[in-house]
């Protein structure tokens, strides 16, 4: 196997640019989703259960990381979960894969939180339109969190079909089998 390409989104785009892009995506998702929900439902909005909304906002990040873990359940031996404190208060959860993983499995790992959590939020907003403003904020926040996953997926989409993905200190390496002549 040899390295076809190394992807490091934080180095490629820079953290400031990623934060700005994430905030803009979150803002765009909020405005679009909130407007659509207001067009569909004319029910008055409720500000009850605000504490539950705060708990949901706090729970989105750990749930996001948990959803990354689901497609990798079969490779538990090659996973390493790291929890660090960021800014002395907030936990930062990292999931490291110590062995190469197939391209399809890695794309599923990246897409799982976006598909599962966003689908759940959209369904809940349709079931409980009185809280649509809360769900619009949750969807926007989670969509902003998913930005780096979506960028990695876009980069992986153009890689060879039989590639393996390995996580290193420099980013994700796309490994392809050597061609024997």
N, C-alpha and C positions, 0 to 999 in steps of 0.2 A: 504494500500500500504506500502511496505517496500523497503528499498534500497538494490538492488541486487549488485550494484557496483558503485563506484565513479571514474570518469575519470578526471584527470587533467594532460594534456599533458605537460604543462610548468613545472610542478613539477616532472613529471615522467622522462622526457628527459633532462630538463634544457634548459634555453634560449640559451646558447652558442651552445649546440649541435643542437638545432632546427635551429639556424641561419646557421650553417655549413651545415646541411643536406639540407636546403632550397637553399643555394648557389650551392651546388653540383647538386641538381636536376635542378636548373635553367641552370647551365652550360651544363649538359647532354642534356636537352631539346633543348637548343640553337644549340649545335653542331649537334645533330641528325636531327633536323628540317631544319637547314641551308644546311646541306649536301644533304638531300633529295630534297630540292627545287633547289639546284644547279645542281643536276643530271637531274631533270625534265625540267628545263628551262635554256636555254643558253643565254637569253637576258642579255644585260649589265645592271648593277644596277644603280639606280639614287640616288643622294643625295639631290635632290630637296625635298621641303616640310619637312625639318628637324624640323622647328618650330612646325609643325603639329604633328610630331613624339614626340617631347618633351611634347606637350599638351596631347597626348595619354598616355604617360608614367605617367603623373601626374593624369590623369583621371582614370586609371586602378583601383587604390585602392578604391576610392569612388564608382565606378561602381561595384566592387566586393562586397562591403557592401550592396549596393542597391539590388543586385541579391540575397543576403541572405534574404532580406526582402520579396521578391516576393512570396515564398511559404507560408509565414506567414500572408498574407494580411487578411485572415479571422479572425486572432487573434489580431487585432490591439490594443485591450484593454489591452492585457497582454504584450505588447512590450514597451520597454523603450530604446530610442536612446540617447546615450551619446557621445558628441564630446568634446575632451580634446586636449590641445596643448601638443605635445611631442617635447622635445628639443627647446622649446619656439617658434617654427616656424611651424612644421609639425602637421597637425591635426590627432588625433587618434580617430577613430570612433568605438564605441562599441554598440552592439545590445544585450540587455538583455531581456530574456523571464521570466516573473514573475510567470507563471503558467506552470504545466506540459504539454508537447506536445507529441503526439503519435510518436513512433519510426520511422514510415515511413515518416511522415511529417518532422521530424527533419533531417532524412537522405536526403530528398529532399532539405531542407534548406541548408545543408552543400554542396550538389552536384551542386546546381543551378549555382553558379558563375563559377565553373570549366567547366560545360557543356556549358553554354550560351556564356561566354566570349571566351573560347578557341575555340569553334566551329566557332564563328564569326571571330576570328583572322585567323584561318586556311582557311576559305572560302575567306576572303579578300586577303590573300596571294596567293590563286589560281587565283583570279580575276585580281590581279595587281602584277604580278611577278617582275616587275621593282623595287618594294619596298619590296621584300621578306626578305631582311636583316633587315628592320625595324620590319616587322611582326614576324620574328624569335626572335628578342630581346623582343618584347611585349609578345609573347607566353612564352618565358623562364621566364620573370619577373613574369607573372601571375601564371605560374605553381609553381614557388617558393613560391608565396603568398598562394597558395592552400595547402601547405604541411600539416599544422595543421588540416585543414578540412578533408583531406584524412586520416590522422591518427585517428581522431575521428570516421570517417565512418568505418574504419577497426575495431575499438573497438566495435562499435555498431552492426556490422554485426553478432557478436557472442552472442548478447543478446537475451533474449526471445522475441517471436513475438509480444506479447500483452503488451510490456513494454511501459512506459511513460518516457520521458526525462525531467528532471528539472534542471535548472541552479541555482547553489548556489555559495557562496563565495569560496568554496573548489574545484569547478569544476562542471562537469555535473554528476548528479546522475541518474542512471537507476533504475526506480521504477517498481516493479512488484506487481500484486495483491497477497494478502495473501491467502494461500491455507487453505480452511475451511474443516476440517475432519469430 
